[in-house]
Amino acid sequence: MTAAPAAYGRTQIRLHWAVAALVVVQYLLGGGTSSAFEDGVDAERLTMTPVAIGHFVNGALIFLLVAWRLMLRNERGVPGPPPGEPGWQSAAARGTHAAMYVLLLVLPITGGVA
């Protein structure tokens, strides 16, 4: 096993911020998507507005970018915790990262299924 890198790579950093921006856009598109979904339920047919399509495409893009991030993380590794960080903080950070990755992968899947 190779040693942990001293810092995140340029691609890892760019993917991080791209996903963060897409999550913000996804949040902003959510209301229009909810309305389209409710209108479709009322009309008993699929309603695909431009906002709903954008929300769907954005979710798929988030899924793909997060999968790429995980592949890079697996290949390259990540920097270790700061020196002197208490063990409980390292454990909390690992748990939080894991939970975020799960959400960023599962939510696009469940949204697409819905």
ZAPA-175418 format. One record per residue (C-alpha): residue number from 1; residue in one letter; x, y, z. Coordinates in steps of 0.02 Angstrom, whole numbers, plus 32768, in hexadecimal, padded with zeros to 4 digits. Layout:
<sites>
pos:NUM, code:a, xx:X, yy:Y, zz:Z
...
</sites>
This chain:
<sites>
pos:1, code:m, xx:8000, yy:8000, zz:8000
pos:2, code:t, xx:8042, yy:80AC, zz:7FD3
pos:3, code:a, xx:8052, yy:813A, zz:804F
pos:4, code:a, xx:7FC6, yy:81B8, zz:8061
pos:5, code:p, xx:7FDF, yy:8251, zz:7FF2
pos:6, code:a, xx:800C, yy:82F6, zz:8045
pos:7, code:a, xx:7F79, yy:834F, zz:7FF1
pos:8, code:y, xx:7EE3, yy:8330, zz:7F82
pos:9, code:g, xx:7F06, yy:8330, zz:7EC8
pos:10, code:r, xx:7ECC, yy:83BA, zz:7E53
pos:11, code:t, xx:7E47, yy:8349, zz:7E05
pos:12, code:q, xx:7E06, yy:8315, zz:7EB0
pos:13, code:i, xx:7DF5, yy:83CB, zz:7EE3
pos:14, code:r, xx:7D9D, yy:83FB, zz:7E41
pos:15, code:l, xx:7D24, yy:8369, zz:7E50
pos:16, code:h, xx:7CFF, yy:839A, zz:7F04
pos:17, code:w, xx:7CCD, yy:844A, zz:7ED4
pos:18, code:a, xx:7C70, yy:8413, zz:7E38
pos:19, code:v, xx:7C05, yy:839C, zz:7E9F
pos:20, code:a, xx:7BEA, yy:8422, zz:7F24
pos:21, code:a, xx:7BAC, yy:849D, zz:7E9E
pos:22, code:l, xx:7B3C, yy:8419, zz:7E4F
pos:23, code:v, xx:7AEF, yy:83F0, zz:7EF8
pos:24, code:v, xx:7AC3, yy:84A9, zz:7F0D
pos:25, code:v, xx:7A75, yy:84AC, zz:7E5F
pos:26, code:q, xx:7A17, yy:840C, zz:7E87
pos:27, code:y, xx:79D0, yy:845B, zz:7F24
pos:28, code:l, xx:7997, yy:84F4, zz:7EC1
pos:29, code:l, xx:7943, yy:8488, zz:7E3C
pos:30, code:g, xx:78EB, yy:841B, zz:7EBD
pos:31, code:g, xx:784F, yy:8486, zz:7ED0
pos:32, code:g, xx:782A, yy:8486, zz:7E16
pos:33, code:t, xx:7846, yy:83CC, zz:7E0E
pos:34, code:s, xx:77CE, yy:83AE, zz:7E9F
pos:35, code:s, xx:7749, yy:8414, zz:7E46
pos:36, code:a, xx:7762, yy:83B3, zz:7DA4
pos:37, code:f, xx:7757, yy:830F, zz:7E04
pos:38, code:e, xx:76B6, yy:8343, zz:7E5E
pos:39, code:d, xx:766A, yy:8381, zz:7DBA
pos:40, code:g, xx:7695, yy:82DA, zz:7D6A
pos:41, code:v, xx:7644, yy:8279, zz:7DF9
pos:42, code:d, xx:75A6, yy:82E4, zz:7DEA
pos:43, code:a, xx:75A0, yy:82CE, zz:7D2C
pos:44, code:e, xx:75CD, yy:8214, zz:7D3B
pos:45, code:r, xx:7659, yy:8227, zz:7CBC
pos:46, code:l, xx:7711, yy:8251, zz:7CBB
pos:47, code:t, xx:7732, yy:830C, zz:7CB7
pos:48, code:m, xx:77E1, yy:833A, zz:7C7F
pos:49, code:t, xx:77FE, yy:83F5, zz:7C8A
pos:50, code:p, xx:78A7, yy:8441, zz:7C5F
pos:51, code:v, xx:78C7, yy:8459, zz:7D1A
pos:52, code:a, xx:789F, yy:83A2, zz:7D3D
pos:53, code:i, xx:7911, yy:8369, zz:7CAF
pos:54, code:g, xx:799B, yy:83DB, zz:7CF0
pos:55, code:h, xx:7985, yy:8393, zz:7D9E
pos:56, code:f, xx:798F, yy:82E1, zz:7D5B
pos:57, code:v, xx:7A29, yy:8304, zz:7CEF
pos:58, code:n, xx:7A7D, yy:8362, zz:7D7E
pos:59, code:g, xx:7A5F, yy:82D0, zz:7DF3
pos:60, code:a, xx:7AAA, yy:8256, zz:7D76
pos:61, code:l, xx:7B41, yy:82C7, zz:7D63
pos:62, code:i, xx:7B57, yy:82CF, zz:7E20
pos:63, code:f, xx:7B52, yy:8210, zz:7E26
pos:64, code:l, xx:7BD6, yy:8200, zz:7D9E
pos:65, code:l, xx:7C4B, yy:8283, zz:7DE8
pos:66, code:v, xx:7C3E, yy:8236, zz:7E96
pos:67, code:a, xx:7C64, yy:818A, zz:7E4E
pos:68, code:w, xx:7CFD, yy:81D6, zz:7DF9
pos:69, code:r, xx:7D31, yy:8227, zz:7E9E
pos:70, code:l, xx:7D25, yy:817F, zz:7EF6
pos:71, code:m, xx:7D8E, yy:812B, zz:7E6F
pos:72, code:l, xx:7E14, yy:81B2, zz:7E81
pos:73, code:r, xx:7E0B, yy:81A5, zz:7F3E
pos:74, code:n, xx:7E26, yy:80E9, zz:7F31
pos:75, code:e, xx:7EB6, yy:80FA, zz:7EB5
pos:76, code:r, xx:7F10, yy:8191, zz:7EFD
pos:77, code:g, xx:7EDF, yy:818F, zz:7FB4
pos:78, code:v, xx:7EBC, yy:8226, zz:8021
pos:79, code:p, xx:7F26, yy:828B, zz:8099
pos:80, code:g, xx:7F29, yy:824E, zz:814B
pos:81, code:p, xx:7EDA, yy:82AE, zz:81DB
pos:82, code:p, xx:7F35, yy:8347, zz:821E
pos:83, code:p, xx:7FBD, yy:8320, zz:829C
pos:84, code:g, xx:7F7C, yy:831C, zz:834E
pos:85, code:e, xx:7EC5, yy:8309, zz:831C
pos:86, code:p, xx:7E67, yy:82A4, zz:83A0
pos:87, code:g, xx:7E30, yy:81F7, zz:836A
pos:88, code:w, xx:7D78, yy:821E, zz:8381
pos:89, code:q, xx:7D86, yy:82B0, zz:8307
pos:90, code:s, xx:7DDA, yy:8241, zz:8284
pos:91, code:a, xx:7D51, yy:81BF, zz:829C
pos:92, code:a, xx:7CC9, yy:8244, zz:828E
pos:93, code:a, xx:7D19, yy:8288, zz:81EF
pos:94, code:r, xx:7D23, yy:81DA, zz:81A0
pos:95, code:g, xx:7C6E, yy:81B7, zz:81CE
pos:96, code:t, xx:7C33, yy:825E, zz:818A
pos:97, code:h, xx:7C91, yy:8244, zz:80E7
pos:98, code:a, xx:7C48, yy:8195, zz:80D4
pos:99, code:a, xx:7B97, yy:81D5, zz:80F6
pos:100, code:m, xx:7BAB, yy:8261, zz:8076
pos:101, code:y, xx:7BEA, yy:81E9, zz:7FF1
pos:102, code:v, xx:7B58, yy:8173, zz:8012
pos:103, code:l, xx:7ADB, yy:8203, zz:8004
pos:104, code:l, xx:7B2C, yy:8248, zz:7F67
pos:105, code:l, xx:7B1E, yy:819D, zz:7F15
pos:106, code:v, xx:7A77, yy:8160, zz:7F59
pos:107, code:l, xx:7A10, yy:8200, zz:7F43
pos:108, code:p, xx:7A29, yy:8208, zz:7E86
pos:109, code:i, xx:79FA, yy:8151, zz:7E79
pos:110, code:t, xx:795B, yy:8164, zz:7EE0
pos:111, code:g, xx:7930, yy:8204, zz:7E84
pos:112, code:g, xx:7943, yy:81AE, zz:7DDD
pos:113, code:v, xx:78D7, yy:811D, zz:7E17
pos:114, code:a, xx:784F, yy:8194, zz:7E55
</sites>
